[in-house]
Amino acid sequence: MHDQTRDELAARLSDAEQRRSTIRLEMQAHAASIDKTRQALGNPYFYSEKADDDPESRSRFTGYASHEPAFQLWQESRDLDELIADLRRQLH
């Protein structure tokens, strides 16, 4: 492998690993503030046996919008894991 190509792959790997670390920190921050996300985007769960005025009741179910931020982070993390594995294969 040409040294320049190897250096480029190593730089891309370093960038991807740093981004993955950032994503993991973002995931932790998101988990820590899940109540704020649910207040802004709605209650993603419902329980039919709860009273209608309970925050987790069927009457307050708003759909799955509050899952989207975590899903986006997870999806980006998964894509980065695949990229990192591919870059490591290419370097070896």
C-alpha positions as CSV (number, residue, x, y, z in Angstrom):
1,M,0.0,0.0,0.0
2,H,1.3,3.4,-0.9
3,D,2.3,5.6,2.1
4,Q,0.0,8.4,1.1
5,T,-3.0,6.1,0.9
6,R,-2.1,4.6,4.2
7,D,-1.8,8.0,5.8
8,E,-5.2,9.1,4.3
9,L,-6.8,5.9,5.6
10,A,-5.3,6.4,9.1
11,A,-6.5,10.0,9.2
12,R,-10.0,8.9,8.1
13,L,-10.0,6.2,10.8
14,S,-8.9,8.7,13.5
15,D,-11.7,11.1,12.4
16,A,-14.3,8.3,12.5
17,E,-13.2,7.1,15.9
18,Q,-13.3,10.6,17.3
19,R,-16.8,11.1,15.8
20,R,-17.9,7.8,17.3
21,S,-16.7,9.0,20.8
22,T,-18.7,12.2,20.3
23,I,-21.8,10.3,19.3
24,R,-21.5,8.1,22.4
25,L,-21.3,11.2,24.6
26,E,-24.3,12.6,22.8
27,M,-26.2,9.4,23.4
28,Q,-25.4,9.6,27.2
29,A,-26.5,13.2,27.3
30,H,-29.7,12.3,25.4
31,A,-30.4,9.5,27.9
32,A,-29.9,11.8,30.8
33,S,-32.4,14.3,29.4
34,I,-35.0,11.9,28.1
35,D,-37.8,13.6,30.1
36,K,-37.1,16.9,28.3
37,T,-37.3,15.0,24.9
38,R,-40.6,13.4,25.9
39,Q,-42.0,16.8,27.0
40,A,-41.1,18.3,23.7
41,L,-42.0,15.4,21.4
42,G,-44.6,13.4,23.3
43,N,-45.1,10.3,25.3
44,P,-43.9,7.3,23.3
45,Y,-45.7,4.7,25.4
46,F,-49.2,4.0,26.6
47,Y,-50.7,1.7,29.2
48,S,-54.3,0.9,28.7
49,E,-54.9,0.2,32.4
50,K,-53.9,3.7,33.5
51,A,-56.4,6.5,34.1
52,D,-56.9,8.9,31.3
53,D,-55.2,11.7,33.1
54,D,-52.0,9.7,33.9
55,P,-49.0,10.9,31.8
56,E,-48.5,7.3,30.5
57,S,-52.1,6.6,29.6
58,R,-53.5,5.7,26.2
59,S,-55.2,9.1,26.0
60,R,-51.8,10.9,26.2
61,F,-50.0,8.7,23.7
62,T,-48.5,10.9,21.0
63,G,-46.7,8.4,18.7
64,Y,-43.1,7.7,18.3
65,A,-41.5,11.1,17.6
66,S,-39.6,11.0,20.8
67,H,-37.8,7.9,19.6
68,E,-36.3,9.7,16.6
69,P,-33.4,11.6,18.2
70,A,-32.1,8.4,19.8
71,F,-32.6,6.4,16.7
72,Q,-30.7,9.0,14.6
73,L,-27.8,8.8,17.1
74,W,-27.9,5.0,17.1
75,Q,-28.0,4.9,13.3
76,E,-25.0,7.2,13.0
77,S,-23.1,5.2,15.6
78,R,-23.8,2.0,13.7
79,D,-22.7,3.6,10.4
80,L,-19.5,4.8,12.1
81,D,-18.8,1.3,13.5
82,E,-19.1,-0.1,9.9
83,L,-16.8,2.6,8.5
84,I,-14.2,2.0,11.3
85,A,-14.2,-1.8,10.6
86,D,-13.8,-1.2,6.9
87,L,-11.0,1.3,7.4
88,R,-9.2,-1.1,9.8
89,R,-9.5,-3.9,7.2
90,Q,-8.0,-1.7,4.5
91,L,-5.1,-0.7,6.8
92,H,-4.3,-4.3,7.5
